[in-house]
């Protein structure tokens, strides 16, 4: 049958093995092996108790690889399984360096001849059901609390331990004594019938994430319904995140938007109640209330200083100004044990309104106020970092670094990886799927930092897939070993070989 007018046609391979379109994906298998990811999964997840069928590590690792390869839903496991060249490498990696007895045990898990190398979509859906707690859903329906956060079952808790092991492996290889933690929530829009409406008016889930800036990894995440406010129980989540930090970390700093402007959280950080880290420095966006506006209005014009940015090695004015503000919230002022914090304000002149929109009572999506007959956009900051340690302008710049990185990471979660496409209407199943995406994100961050040259650190998944993962290759069996052969003169050949050498060095360091 004629296939078209182009000078070629499509044909299928006559054998199942031989080629792969994912020549760079085995790098992630190498790194997962070196850091002990498979062992960690088997240790902390016990959904699959029996001696038959797929193991927990095979399910979770398949979900991670699906995210990295560009899959967007559970059904894409069929596409991954269709790449027989990669599947032969995956099968070889699972049995690599295993004693003969363990290899036999793996073979005996299947009563019939094994036809797949990654779980089928139906098997993955059945596996995800193990993370859903029906009892918590019954409590939700019976509860009068609107912002209800289902307690994770023991299986779902296992993901947090796996992620903690990954962070420890990263910090052992690249030690860091300071942890700057950025906390923020992100909305994941969904059409699921049982999903709740978020504050923007559409159905969504709203996971709350803690980003470890120095290691470029997600330290902790909590999957939530869309109607749960971003700052709900943030102190509890912050304590859980602190418990996930490796032993080598000695100092912690916290950055958050206005959702973190909660006096119990600020007091916990400043009072040094944490036995391990003591006093925790923070910079948090504060609510621009009417009382705060009054305090800002009392700042003399001479005390407002310009905010600069560097461009091509030169300092340039941004059009914004900042000033220290003498402000004590009423909640602190009424308490004898109230702590005094440092408040700053940032203002920016609003552009002249368009004709017909001069009404000053018009609702704006950000705080605004008038000073000396000029209308400003106003932003507030609260911190416990003394001026002697960090100048006000530097403090604002330091806090703003959280904003851009936070939005970038959330975009990677939902667009580059499969976090934006949730598989089920059940909360626990979606939470497990979200965790698999988090593990994929962290594994990718580790690979970029530990195995690639520094220019790769800023690359998004689109660039990594194009230049590293989606490389065609041929699988050659030789002397009981597999060889992944690329096309002659491929520009990424040396990149892949160099990355594997660095990964092998990590294994040497960890074993030493």
C-alpha positions, -999 to +999 in steps of 0.1 A: +000+000+000+013+034-009+022+055+022+025+089+005+045+110-018+076+114+003+107+094-007+106+069+022+082+046+039+076+032+075+083-004+084+085-023+117+115-041+130+112-079+125+126-086+159+116-072+193+151-061+204+177-040+187+170-003+189+160+023+214+148+059+211+158+066+247+196+062+245+202+087+273+176+074+298+198+047+312+220+074+328+192+078+354+192+040+360+230+043+367+225+071+392+195+054+408+217+023+413+246+043+428+225+063+453+205+032+464+171+044+452+158+008+445+169-004+480+153+027+495+120+020+477+119-016+488+127-006+524+101+021+528+072+009+506+054-024+513+023-021+491+033-053+473+037-078+501+034-111+481+060-130+462+042-127+429+042-100+402+058-066+401+077-052+431+073-018+447+106-007+432+095-017+397+063+003+400+079+034+414+109+033+392+086+029+361+067+060+372+099+079+376+112+069+342+079+077+326+082+112+339+117+117+327+110+102+293+082+127+288+051+106+296+021+125+307-003+098+320-005+062+332-013+049+297+020+062+284+036+032+302+026+012+270+048+036+250+077+031+274+073-007+273+072-006+234+108+006+234+123-029+236+159-017+233+155+004+265+135-024+282+164-049+276+187-024+294+162-019+322+160-057+326+198-060+327+200-031+352+176-048+376+197-080+376+231-063+376+254-077+403+226-097+419+235-131+432+221-160+412+197-169+441+181-134+440+179-135+402+160-168+404+136-154+430+128-125+406+121-150+378+098-171+401+076-140+407+060-148+374+041-180+368+040-175+331+066-161+308+071-124+314+058-104+285+065-068+298+094-050+313+073-021+329+039-025+345+008-022+324-015+008+330-041-014+346-014-028+370-002+007+379-038+018+386-042-011+410-009-003+426-019+034+432-051+023+450-029+011+479-021+047+487-057+058+491-073+057+525-110+052+524-113+058+562-099+094+557-125+101+530-152+090+554-138+114+580-137+142+554-174+137+546-184+136+583-162+166+592-174+202+593-139+214+585-136+227+550-098+228+549-094+191+555-061+174+549-064+136+548-037+119+569-014+099+547-015+061+552+017+042+560+024+035+523+021+072+514+044+081+542+071+059+527+076+083+498+088+110+523+114+086+536+126+077+501+129+114+493+148+119+525+173+092+515+178+110+482+185+143+499+210+125+522+227+109+492+230+143+476+244+160+507+269+132+512+283+137+477+281+175+478+281+185+515+263+217+524+259+230+560+233+256+552+197+250+541+177+278+527+141+265+526+116+281+502+080+272+510+052+277+485+020+261+472+010+255+436-024+249+420-029+218+398-060+224+378-081+193+372-115+181+360-120+154+385-155+153+399-146+151+435-119+178+434-125+210+454-127+245+440-096+267+447-096+304+455-093+312+418-126+296+411-117+263+393-113+228+405-077+220+416-054+204+440-028+225+458+003+207+469+026+226+494+063+223+486+095+230+504+125+237+481+161+233+493+179+261+475+215+251+480+209+215+467+182+224+441+159+197+454+124+193+468+129+185+505+093+179+513+059+181+497+023+177+510-005+169+486-036+189+494-071+197+481-076+229+462-097+246+489-070+243+516-053+277+520-016+278+511-005+287+547-028+262+565-007+244+591+025+257+577+043+254+610+036+217+611+048+212+575+079+233+583+088+210+612+083+180+590+106+195+564+133+202+591+132+166+601+140+156+565+173+175+564+205+154+565+227+153+595+254+175+580+231+206+579+238+230+607+220+262+598+185+268+583+169+299+568+133+302+557+117+322+529+080+324+521+053+346+506+025+362+526+010+327+532+038+322+557+030+354+576+018+335+607+029+346+641+032+310+654+056+302+626+076+334+630+078+329+668+090+293+664+118+304+641+129+334+661+127+319+696+150+290+689+126+263+700+141+238+675+166+218+694+187+209+664+190+242+646+182+268+673+172+302+660+161+301+623+165+332+602+136+341+580+123+366+554+086+365+548+061+387+529+038+404+554+002+414+549-003+450+539-030+457+563-045+491+571-023+495+602+008+486+581-002+512+555-005+538+583+031+529+595+044+531+559+028+565+554+047+578+584+081+570+568+097+603+558+105+608+521+142+611+528+143+575+542+131+559+510+161+544+491+162+533+455+164+496+447+191+487+421+197+458+398+229+447+381+230+446+343+262+440+324+282+448+355+265+481+361+240+491+388+207+504+374+176+518+392+146+495+390+120+523+397+112+507+431+122+521+466+125+505+500+125+517+536+126+504+572+092+506+588+085+510+625+056+486+629+043+463+657+013+441+648-015+443+673-013+406+680+023+409+692+018+443+709-009+428+732+014+400+744+041+404+770+060+376+753+057+392+719+089+393+698+100+423+678+108+418+642+122+439+614+097+453+589+105+467+555+083+482+528+089+483+491+070+507+469+067+513+432+049+541+414+018+529+395+016+539+359-011+565+350-045+548+346-061+545+312-089+569+304-121+558+321-101+538+348-091+567+371-113+555+399-090+550+430-116+527+446-112+502+418-101+468+432-065+460+423-049+425+424-022+439+447-019+463+477-018+500+468-018+533+487-014+570+482+016+589+495+021+626+487-006+625+460+012+596+442-002+562+440+021+533+448+021+495+447+032+484+481+049+452+493+058+443+529+086+421+543+092+409+579+124+394+590+145+385+621+178+391+603+195+422+618+205+451+596+241+445+606+240+411+589+219+420+558+212+454+544+176+461+536+180+462+498+199+429+500+172+414+521+146+422+496+166+408+467+173+377+487+136+372+494+127+378+457+151+350+446+125+326+460+097+339+437+114+333+403+128+299+413+095+288+429+075+295+398+101+278+376+101+246+397+063+245+397+062+249+360+087+220+356+064+199+379+032+205+359+045+210+324+079+193+319+069+163+341+036+146+348+025+165+379-001+184+359-020+153+348-035+135+378-047+099+371-076+094+395-105+109+414-092+094+446-070+117+467-044+091+478-038+078+443-031+113+431-008+120+460+012+089+452+014+100+415+026+134+426+053+118+448+066+098+418+069+131+399+088+146+428+113+117+429+118+121+392+124+158+395+150+153+423+167+125+404+170+148+374+184+176+396+210+152+410+220+140+376+225+175+363+246+185+393+266+154+398+271+140+363+270+169+339+291+200+333+279+232+350+262+247+319+236+218+321+224+230+355+201+256+340+186+234+313+149+225+314+136+190+306+128+200+270+165+206+263+177+176+283+153+153+264+164+167+230+201+165+237+205+137+262+175+114+267+159+110+232+190+097+215+185+067+191+208+038+196+212+001+188+215-026+215+243-051+208+248-082+229+284-091+233+302-114+257+272-116+281+271-078+282+249-051+265+264-024+244+244+007+235+258+019+202+251+054+190+254+068+155+290+076+144+301+110+154+271+118+176+278+150+195+265+137+228+286+105+229+313+121+250+287+137+272+271+103+280+305+086+286+317+115+308+285+114+328+288+077+334+324+081+346+313+107+371+285+085+383+310+056+388+331+080+408+301+087+431+298+049+437+335+048+446+331+076+471+300+062+487+316+027+490+348+042+504 
